[in-house]
Amino acid sequence: MNQLEINNSKLILLSPITKGILCVAFILMFSFLCKNWLVALTLNLFILLICVYLKEDFLQLILSIKRIWFLLIVVGIVQGFTGKSSFDLFSALNAIFKILGIFFTANLYTKLSTQNELLYFWEICFKPLNLFGFSSSELALTMVIAIRFLPVFTDEIERIKIAQIARGAKIKRNSIFSIFSFMPLLIPVLTQAIMRSEELADAMEVRGYVPNRPRGRYKTYKLCKYDYLAYIVLLVTITVLILKKYYF
């Protein structure tokens, strides 16, 4: 996605708290309020329309589903046979669309939020854990690092896989048992993960990072008119879903 095009979007102007609340709310809606597969499909289409508005690479987003294709098949089969004597296609579709909605929501959230915004939101979420002796800043930093490094390790796995195939390794594809053929990739991936973690720790130490030390912020996040509009849209959406689930 072009960074200039992102900055021209009104969604980028939203507060990090608003973005986080919207993400969590949509995930909860997919998890608990999507009783019908048509409702789940409609919410998925709404998220995809947002991606089109942001000029996100639509084809790339659709192709990224291949990362979770096995999960979609398993969930669909399990949900289709749960509590029924025969396979229920609509229950399977509802479960698949729920997983896709959560996947698209998380993908869009990470696209719209910078690392500082992610850190700011999750620090606020983990604040209550300070009462139990946990550090909210460390927990938030761990989550943000995990989110940001996941695409890096995905590319690393693909690079190592191509190198192994070039050396004669037989890595099966499109097979349920193909996971066993990926065992030779574990050691190189773990080695790269340890090396990257050490480099990151050294870089943070050189820059003077100290856990739990109070620090200021370069940018102050405030609510704007787009935040209030987003909350109104979210409230209306939740109200409609609740009414549809319990009264229609």
C-alpha positions in Angstrom: 0.0 0.0 0.0 1.3 3.4 -0.9 2.0 5.4 2.3 0.9 8.7 0.7 -2.4 7.2 -0.2 -2.8 5.9 3.4 -2.2 9.3 4.8 -4.9 10.8 2.7 -7.5 8.5 4.2 -9.8 9.8 6.9 -9.4 6.4 8.7 -5.7 7.3 9.4 -6.9 10.3 11.3 -8.7 8.2 13.9 -7.3 8.0 17.4 -5.3 4.8 18.2 -7.9 4.0 20.9 -10.7 4.3 18.3 -8.9 2.0 15.9 -8.3 -0.5 18.6 -11.9 -0.4 19.8 -13.2 -0.8 16.3 -10.9 -3.8 15.7 -11.9 -5.5 19.0 -15.6 -4.7 18.4 -15.6 -6.2 14.9 -13.9 -9.3 16.2 -16.5 -9.7 19.0 -19.3 -9.1 16.5 -18.0 -11.9 14.2 -17.6 -14.1 17.3 -20.9 -13.6 19.0 -23.4 -11.6 17.0 -23.2 -13.2 13.5 -25.9 -15.8 13.8 -26.6 -16.1 10.1 -24.1 -16.6 7.3 -25.5 -13.7 5.3 -24.8 -11.3 8.2 -21.2 -12.6 8.4 -20.9 -12.2 4.6 -22.2 -8.7 4.8 -19.7 -7.6 7.4 -16.9 -9.2 5.3 -18.0 -7.2 2.3 -18.1 -4.1 4.4 -14.4 -4.6 5.4 -13.4 -5.4 1.9 -15.1 -2.1 0.7 -13.0 -0.3 3.3 -9.9 -1.9 1.8 -10.9 -0.8 -1.7 -11.5 2.8 -0.3 -8.0 2.7 1.1 -6.6 1.5 -2.3 -5.4 -1.6 -0.7 -4.2 -4.4 -3.0 -7.5 -6.3 -3.2 -6.0 -9.3 -5.0 -3.2 -9.6 -2.5 -5.6 -9.5 0.4 -7.7 -12.3 -1.2 -4.6 -14.4 -2.0 -3.5 -14.0 1.6 -6.4 -16.3 2.6 -4.2 -19.3 1.5 -2.3 -18.9 4.8 -5.4 -20.0 6.7 -7.1 -22.3 4.1 -6.5 -25.4 6.2 -8.1 -23.7 9.3 -11.1 -22.6 7.2 -11.7 -26.2 5.9 -11.4 -27.8 9.4 -13.6 -25.2 11.0 -16.2 -25.5 8.2 -16.3 -29.3 8.4 -16.5 -29.4 12.2 -19.2 -26.7 12.4 -21.2 -28.3 9.6 -21.5 -31.6 11.4 -21.9 -30.2 15.0 -25.3 -31.1 16.4 -26.7 -32.3 13.1 -27.3 -35.7 11.6 -26.2 -34.5 8.2 -23.8 -31.8 6.9 -25.3 -28.3 7.3 -23.8 -26.1 4.5 -25.1 -22.8 6.0 -23.5 -23.4 9.4 -20.2 -24.3 7.7 -20.4 -21.1 5.6 -21.2 -19.0 8.7 -18.2 -20.4 10.6 -15.9 -19.8 7.5 -17.1 -16.2 7.1 -16.5 -15.5 10.8 -12.9 -16.7 10.6 -12.4 -14.7 7.4 -13.9 -11.6 9.0 -11.6 -11.8 12.0 -8.6 -12.3 9.6 -9.5 -9.3 7.5 -10.2 -7.1 10.5 -6.8 -7.9 12.1 -5.1 -7.4 8.7 -6.7 -4.0 8.2 -6.0 -2.9 11.7 -2.3 -3.6 11.4 -2.3 -1.8 8.0 -3.9 1.3 9.4 -1.9 1.6 12.7 1.7 2.5 13.1 3.9 0.7 15.6 3.6 3.6 18.1 -0.2 3.6 17.8 -0.4 -0.1 18.4 1.9 0.3 21.5 -0.2 3.2 22.8 -3.5 1.3 22.6 -2.2 -2.0 24.1 -0.5 -0.2 26.9 -3.8 1.3 27.9 -5.5 -2.1 27.6 -2.9 -3.8 29.9 -2.9 -1.0 32.5 -5.1 -2.9 35.0 -2.5 -5.7 35.0 -0.2 -3.3 36.8 -2.2 -4.0 40.0 -1.2 -7.6 39.8 2.6 -6.9 39.3 2.7 -7.2 35.6 4.2 -4.5 33.4 1.7 -3.1 30.9 4.5 -1.5 28.8 6.4 -4.8 28.5 3.3 -6.8 27.6 2.3 -4.2 25.0 5.8 -4.1 23.5 5.9 -7.9 23.3 2.6 -8.0 21.5 3.6 -5.3 19.0 7.0 -6.9 18.3 5.2 -10.3 17.6 2.7 -8.6 15.3 5.4 -6.7 13.3 7.8 -9.7 13.1 5.2 -12.2 11.9 5.4 -11.1 8.2 9.2 -11.1 8.5 9.2 -14.7 9.7 6.7 -15.7 7.0 9.0 -14.4 4.3 11.9 -16.1 6.0 10.1 -19.5 6.0 9.4 -19.1 2.3 13.0 -18.2 1.6 14.4 -21.2 3.5 11.8 -23.5 1.9 12.9 -22.4 -1.6 16.6 -23.0 -0.6 15.8 -26.4 0.8 13.9 -27.4 -2.4 16.9 -26.2 -4.5 19.0 -28.5 -2.4 16.8 -31.5 -3.2 14.5 -31.5 -0.2 11.0 -32.9 -0.9 8.4 -30.6 0.6 4.9 -31.6 -0.2 2.2 -29.1 -0.8 -1.6 -29.2 -0.6 -1.5 -32.2 1.7 -2.8 -32.7 5.2 0.4 -34.5 6.1 2.6 -31.9 4.5 3.3 -30.4 8.0 5.8 -33.3 8.6 7.8 -32.3 5.5 8.3 -28.9 7.0 10.2 -30.3 10.0 13.7 -29.5 8.3 12.7 -25.8 8.3 12.3 -25.5 12.0 16.0 -25.3 13.0 16.9 -22.6 10.4 13.8 -20.6 11.3 14.4 -20.9 15.1 18.1 -19.9 14.5 17.0 -16.8 12.6 14.5 -15.9 15.2 17.1 -16.1 18.0 19.5 -14.0 15.9 16.9 -11.3 15.2 15.8 -11.2 18.8 19.4 -10.6 19.9 19.9 -7.9 17.3 16.7 -6.2 18.4 17.7 -6.4 22.1 21.1 -4.8 21.3 19.4 -2.1 19.3 17.0 -1.3 22.1 19.7 -1.2 24.7 21.9 1.1 22.6 19.0 3.5 22.2 18.6 3.6 26.0 15.4 1.6 26.4 14.7 0.7 30.1 11.6 -1.3 31.0 9.0 0.3 33.3 10.7 3.7 33.1 8.2 6.6 32.5 8.7 8.2 29.2 7.1 10.9 27.1 5.5 10.7 23.7 6.4 12.5 20.6 2.8 12.8 19.5 -0.3 13.4 21.6 -3.4 11.5 20.4 -6.7 13.3 20.7 -10.2 12.4 19.6 -11.5 14.2 16.4 -14.8 14.4 14.6 -14.1 11.3 12.7 -13.7 9.4 16.0 -17.2 10.3 17.1 -18.5 9.4 13.7 -16.8 6.0 13.9 -18.4 5.4 17.3 -21.8 6.3 16.0 -21.4 3.9 13.1 -20.2 1.2 15.4 -23.1 1.7 17.8 -25.6 1.5 15.0 -24.0 -1.6 13.6 -24.0 -3.4 17.0 -27.6 -2.3 17.7 -28.8 -3.7 14.3 -26.9 -7.0 14.9 -28.4 -7.4 18.4 -31.9 -6.7 17.2 -31.5 -9.1 14.3 -30.1 -11.9 16.6 -32.7 -11.7 19.4 -35.8 -10.2 17.9 -35.9 -11.3 14.2 
